[in-house]
Amino acid sequence: MNGCHDIAGVVLAAGGARRMQGRLKQLLPCQGETLVHRAARVALEAGLTPVWVVVGAGAAAVEAAVADLPVLVLKNPQWTNGQSTSVRVAVQALQANEASAAVFLLADQPFVPPALIQALCRAAMASDAPIITPVVGGQRTNPVLIRARLFPLLANLTGDTGARALFNRFPPAAIKWHDPQVRVALDTPEDYRRWCPEGQAEATSAGG
């Protein structure tokens, strides 16, 4: 039993991806599906329930990209004010749903497997830690599991910050993970071309 059945999932997919040269990275294809679809699918496959996807920039297109999945879409009209606004929108839904905990995923980290999320859930069953994160090569990474008792603090975040803002007050429990690819974040066109075959093919086509 993976323990994720009573833990919610939140895919943060509202950002404008300024470093991606005008393209919404949530909608970029990677290994046959858009990044936002991949993140939402992985959350579902891990057993998180329910799974919310927070949309902002290109909201209609991002929502359409996950329309075939049994996820709930949350609109963040304040997305230009940073990640904290998406976290606050998610927290409202989590509290209304009386979720005991939530795993927060980023749409631009395509190599997070369901098994890692399930490992976070198992750790939550074995520990009362308010925050649990993977650690890869000595460094914390996403996704992050947050228990409900910290939701009010998440709701008070401002600016372009997420759960990391709470780490000093509530040092996370760590689970070791040995695949460094889970830390890969697609922030730039170069990242995309490096890690996604479609990005490389697109670059080749653009170059003639």
Kinemage of the C-alpha trace (Angstrom):
@kinemage 1
@onewidth
@group {chain A} dominant
@subgroup {mainchain}
@vectorlist {calphas} color= white
{ca met a 1} P 0.000 0.000 0.000
{ca asn a 2} L 1.519 3.321 -1.029
{ca gly a 3} L -0.387 5.459 1.474
{ca cys a 4} L -1.225 8.176 -1.056
{ca his a 5} L -4.959 7.488 -1.231
{ca asp a 6} L -5.831 10.137 1.373
{ca ile a 7} L -3.178 12.673 0.339
{ca ala a 8} L -3.988 15.323 -2.252
{ca gly a 9} L -1.836 16.378 -5.179
{ca val a 10} L -1.255 19.917 -6.405
{ca val a 11} L 0.405 20.586 -9.751
{ca leu a 12} L 1.614 24.190 -9.948
{ca ala a 13} L 1.261 25.149 -13.619
{ca ala a 14} L 0.304 28.817 -13.617
{ca gly a 15} L 3.596 30.563 -14.360
{ca gly a 16} L 4.431 32.573 -17.449
{ca ala a 17} L 7.802 30.859 -18.035
{ca arg a 18} L 9.647 34.118 -18.723
{ca arg a 19} L 12.954 32.338 -19.377
{ca met a 20} L 11.423 30.107 -22.061
{ca gln a 21} L 11.482 32.940 -24.603
{ca gly a 22} L 7.770 33.537 -24.814
{ca arg a 23} L 6.596 29.931 -24.828
{ca leu a 24} L 4.471 28.362 -22.129
{ca lys a 25} L 6.607 25.493 -20.928
{ca gln a 26} L 3.578 23.803 -19.355
{ca leu a 27} L 2.429 23.082 -22.923
{ca leu a 28} L 5.760 21.918 -24.340
{ca pro a 29} L 5.801 18.256 -25.360
{ca cys a 30} L 8.215 15.926 -23.629
{ca gln a 31} L 8.294 12.192 -24.337
{ca gly a 32} L 4.917 12.271 -26.023
{ca glu a 33} L 2.852 14.500 -23.741
{ca thr a 34} L 2.823 18.085 -22.531
{ca leu a 35} L 4.699 18.862 -19.343
{ca val a 36} L 1.521 19.738 -17.435
{ca his a 37} L -0.188 16.533 -18.581
{ca arg a 38} L 2.842 14.511 -17.531
{ca ala a 39} L 2.946 16.027 -14.036
{ca ala a 40} L -0.790 15.520 -13.521
{ca arg a 41} L -0.688 11.958 -14.841
{ca val a 42} L 2.214 11.040 -12.564
{ca ala a 43} L 0.368 12.474 -9.557
{ca leu a 44} L -2.664 10.355 -10.411
{ca glu a 45} L -0.599 7.229 -11.032
{ca ala a 46} L 1.032 7.669 -7.635
{ca gly a 47} L -2.409 7.461 -6.062
{ca leu a 48} L -2.797 11.058 -4.885
{ca thr a 49} L -6.443 11.994 -4.565
{ca pro a 50} L -7.807 14.388 -5.494
{ca val a 51} L -5.324 16.041 -7.845
{ca trp a 52} L -5.619 19.757 -8.539
{ca val a 53} L -3.875 21.631 -11.349
{ca val a 54} L -3.418 25.353 -10.756
{ca val a 55} L -3.517 27.343 -14.002
{ca gly a 56} L -2.836 30.994 -14.769
{ca ala a 57} L -0.880 31.970 -17.867
{ca gly a 58} L -2.615 30.498 -20.908
{ca ala a 59} L -5.259 29.106 -18.567
{ca ala a 60} L -7.650 27.835 -21.234
{ca ala a 61} L -4.933 26.015 -23.167
{ca val a 62} L -3.376 24.508 -20.041
{ca glu a 63} L -6.779 23.359 -18.813
{ca ala a 64} L -7.464 21.800 -22.212
{ca ala a 65} L -4.128 19.955 -22.015
{ca val a 66} L -5.325 17.985 -18.968
{ca ala a 67} L -8.977 17.652 -19.997
{ca asp a 68} L -8.628 13.901 -20.512
{ca leu a 69} L -7.437 13.346 -16.945
{ca pro a 70} L -9.614 13.091 -13.802
{ca val a 71} L -8.116 16.209 -12.259
{ca leu a 72} L -9.649 19.383 -10.874
{ca val a 73} L -8.523 22.706 -12.333
{ca leu a 74} L -8.035 25.776 -10.149
{ca lys a 75} L -7.701 29.185 -11.795
{ca asn a 76} L -5.247 31.691 -10.361
{ca pro a 77} L -6.037 35.155 -11.739
{ca gln a 78} L -3.141 36.625 -9.725
{ca trp a 79} L -0.475 34.368 -11.229
{ca thr a 80} L 1.720 37.306 -12.306
{ca asn a 81} L 2.382 37.999 -8.613
{ca gly a 82} L 4.396 34.821 -8.163
{ca gln a 83} L 4.173 31.214 -7.034
{ca ser a 84} L 2.752 32.074 -3.624
{ca thr a 85} L -0.521 33.100 -5.279
{ca ser a 86} L -0.913 29.624 -6.786
{ca val a 87} L -0.101 28.032 -3.440
{ca arg a 88} L -2.781 30.159 -1.771
{ca val a 89} L -5.381 29.167 -4.371
{ca ala a 90} L -4.482 25.518 -3.796
{ca val a 91} L -4.651 25.855 -0.015
{ca gln a 92} L -8.228 27.151 -0.216
{ca ala a 93} L -9.217 24.010 -2.107
{ca leu a 94} L -7.234 21.743 0.197
{ca gln a 95} L -8.835 23.177 3.308
{ca ala a 96} L -12.325 23.020 1.799
{ca asn a 97} L -11.656 19.369 0.976
{ca glu a 98} L -10.264 18.727 4.473
{ca ala a 99} L -7.125 17.168 3.014
{ca ser a 100} L -4.770 15.732 5.620
{ca ala a 101} L -1.704 16.568 3.531
{ca ala a 102} L -0.732 17.494 -0.002
{ca val a 103} L 2.134 16.811 -2.360
{ca phe a 104} L 3.094 19.898 -4.379
{ca leu a 105} L 4.581 19.203 -7.822
{ca leu a 106} L 6.049 21.555 -10.407
{ca ala a 107} L 5.016 21.135 -14.019
{ca asp a 108} L 8.557 21.772 -15.263
{ca gln a 109} L 10.183 18.749 -13.562
{ca pro a 110} L 9.262 15.926 -15.935
{ca phe a 111} L 11.377 13.134 -14.477
{ca val a 112} L 9.633 12.761 -11.120
{ca pro a 113} L 8.280 9.177 -11.101
{ca pro a 114} L 5.170 7.946 -9.294
{ca ala a 115} L 7.454 5.859 -7.091
{ca leu a 116} L 9.038 8.978 -5.594
{ca ile a 117} L 5.641 10.410 -4.690
{ca gln a 118} L 4.667 7.081 -3.157
{ca ala a 119} L 7.867 7.131 -1.124
{ca leu a 120} L 6.859 10.538 0.253
{ca cys a 121} L 3.456 9.129 1.187
{ca arg a 122} L 5.011 6.137 2.951
{ca ala a 123} L 7.299 8.483 4.854
{ca ala a 124} L 4.258 10.476 5.945
{ca met a 125} L 2.702 7.290 7.324
{ca ala a 126} L 5.851 6.570 9.325
{ca ser a 127} L 6.586 10.085 10.556
{ca asp a 128} L 4.659 13.031 11.935
{ca ala a 129} L 7.005 15.535 10.281
{ca pro a 130} L 5.078 18.543 8.939
{ca ile a 131} L 7.183 18.683 5.746
{ca ile a 132} L 8.823 15.839 3.850
{ca thr a 133} L 11.107 16.303 0.855
{ca pro a 134} L 13.284 14.094 -1.312
{ca val a 135} L 17.032 14.568 -0.996
{ca val a 136} L 19.202 13.789 -4.004
{ca gly a 137} L 22.952 14.045 -3.698
{ca gly a 138} L 22.614 15.963 -0.449
{ca gln a 139} L 20.233 18.542 -1.900
{ca arg a 140} L 16.518 18.911 -1.275
{ca thr a 141} L 14.267 18.833 -4.290
{ca asn a 142} L 10.618 18.691 -5.292
{ca pro a 143} L 7.978 17.383 -4.926
{ca val a 144} L 7.253 18.431 -1.355
{ca leu a 145} L 4.722 16.908 1.022
{ca ile a 146} L 3.051 19.354 3.429
{ca arg a 147} L 0.702 18.400 6.247
{ca ala a 148} L -2.566 20.234 6.775
{ca arg a 149} L -1.425 21.915 9.967
{ca leu a 150} L 0.888 24.101 7.875
{ca phe a 151} L -1.753 25.062 5.308
{ca pro a 152} L -2.592 28.320 7.165
{ca leu a 153} L 1.065 29.346 6.919
{ca leu a 154} L 1.136 28.538 3.206
{ca ala a 155} L -1.937 30.723 2.803
{ca asn a 156} L 0.056 33.693 4.145
{ca leu a 157} L 2.969 33.436 1.705
{ca thr a 158} L 3.631 36.347 -0.617
{ca gly a 159} L 5.725 36.928 -3.735
{ca asp a 160} L 7.466 34.279 -5.788
{ca thr a 161} L 7.890 31.779 -2.968
{ca gly a 162} L 6.526 28.342 -2.157
{ca ala a 163} L 6.833 25.871 0.674
{ca arg a 164} L 10.590 26.433 0.845
{ca ala a 165} L 9.830 29.614 2.778
{ca leu a 166} L 8.768 27.418 5.721
{ca phe a 167} L 11.839 25.184 5.779
{ca asn a 168} L 13.765 27.218 8.365
{ca arg a 169} L 10.895 27.121 10.854
{ca phe a 170} L 9.952 23.519 10.073
{ca pro a 171} L 13.038 21.604 8.932
{ca pro a 172} L 11.809 18.936 6.518
{ca ala a 173} L 12.182 15.244 7.081
{ca ala a 174} L 14.162 13.766 4.210
{ca ile a 175} L 13.860 10.684 2.094
{ca lys a 176} L 16.927 9.759 0.088
{ca trp a 177} L 16.442 9.302 -3.630
{ca his a 178} L 19.223 8.139 -5.882
{ca asp a 179} L 18.127 9.253 -9.352
{ca pro a 180} L 19.556 12.741 -10.025
{ca gln a 181} L 17.216 13.268 -12.962
{ca val a 182} L 14.333 14.012 -10.619
{ca arg a 183} L 16.002 17.376 -9.938
{ca val a 184} L 15.980 18.394 -13.602
{ca ala a 185} L 13.895 21.539 -14.140
{ca leu a 186} L 13.192 22.821 -17.635
{ca asp a 187} L 13.695 26.569 -17.186
{ca thr a 188} L 15.260 27.568 -20.500
{ca pro a 189} L 15.133 26.542 -24.169
{ca glu a 190} L 18.557 24.957 -23.654
{ca asp a 191} L 17.204 22.805 -20.818
{ca tyr a 192} L 14.331 21.734 -23.012
{ca arg a 193} L 16.509 20.796 -25.956
{ca arg a 194} L 18.827 18.845 -23.697
{ca trp a 195} L 16.240 16.764 -21.901
{ca cys a 196} L 13.312 16.348 -24.295
{ca pro a 197} L 13.720 14.728 -27.713
{ca glu a 198} L 10.988 16.954 -29.128
{ca gly a 199} L 12.968 20.016 -28.119
{ca gln a 200} L 16.049 18.782 -29.927
{ca ala a 201} L 14.050 17.900 -33.034
{ca glu a 202} L 12.412 21.307 -32.992
{ca ala a 203} L 15.754 23.055 -32.689
{ca thr a 204} L 17.120 21.048 -35.620
{ca ser a 205} L 14.086 21.866 -37.742
{ca ala a 206} L 14.332 25.573 -36.907
{ca gly a 207} L 17.952 25.567 -37.914
{ca gly a 208} L 17.148 24.129 -41.336
